[in-house]
Amino acid sequence: MKHTLKSIFSICLILSLFFANAQETTPKKESDVSKTAGVIPDNGNSKMVKLTAAKMTDSVIVPVKTNRYGLRVGVDLFKLTRALYDKDYKGIEFTGDYRLTKKYYLAAELGNENKTTDDERLNFTTKGSYLKAGFDYNAYENWLDMENIISIGLRYGFSTFSQELNNYKIYNSNPYFGETAAIVSGEKFNGLSAHWLEVVAGVKAKVFNNVFMGFSLRLNTLISNKKPDNFDNLYIPGFNRTYNGSFGVGFNYTVSYFIPIYKKKLKPEEATTGNKK
């Protein structure tokens, strides 16, 4: 009897060792293998995506970078403040631009001037309004979230105005008897107009949130000029003086405010190299 129990005990021990060894050699489930080997099933498909711990820890979420598009409106500080020290001048000019693409902007200036010119032999007053419209190209490569502009552009200018001859002096080739007195005229010439082209080079810098300061230099050339009889348009609103024939120069000094309308995502290559405008 004792021998029989010993045999049964030996058989049970051998069977237990066999089943334990079988469990260790049995393949684990796919989910268990994926957990231990760092493999994640691809939504039940046969393809597996292998992820290592290094890749998981080194992954960085890059924020999406955008460019802002909108309308910028401003005023010419030079014309606005000139009346404070020049009693013969009153004027104002509003400026604006709208961003079309990363580099190109629609641009315009709208203004009004009232100027009395006192020359050696003429004193006349010019009153009128003008509009300039065209585009600017931003040649500056901005970094990060900067929105500064170094631009070159083109404008088509148009002005309607009137001239009033206040007084004049007749040229005396033989001033033996002295200079002749000025002759008061008061003659008015209405319905005058002028058209011109304008090359513009300018700078705008962001000084506060959405607030920009800037200035521009302008070279003008007249296309057409409707002159009055027996007189000349020596000053044209928006164009400036015409003493040098059909060419003129000008400048403005502006403060403007940017009104954002929408944003546009940068391309991946642009986001890695900086926010270029």
Salt bridges, closest charged atoms under 4 A:
ASP76 OD2 - LYS79 NZ 3.42
ASP86 OD2 - ARG82 NE 3.36
ASP88 OD1 - LYS87 NZ 3.47
GLU93 OE1 - LYS79 NZ 3.69
ASP97 OD2 - ARG72 NE 2.98
ASP97 OD2 - LYS204 NZ 3.91
GLU109 OE1 - ARG155 NE 3.14
GLU109 OE2 - ARG218 NH2 3.37
ASP136 OD1 - ARG155 NH1 3.00
GLU141 OE2 - LYS103 NZ 3.21
GLU147 OE1 - ARG68 NH2 2.80
GLU147 OE1 - LYS206 NZ 3.47
GLU179 OE2 - ARG121 NH1 3.00
GLU198 OE1 - LYS132 NZ 3.29
GLU198 OE2 - ARG218 NH1 2.57
ASP232 OD1 - LYS227 NZ 3.70
GLU270 OE2 - LYS102 NZ 3.00
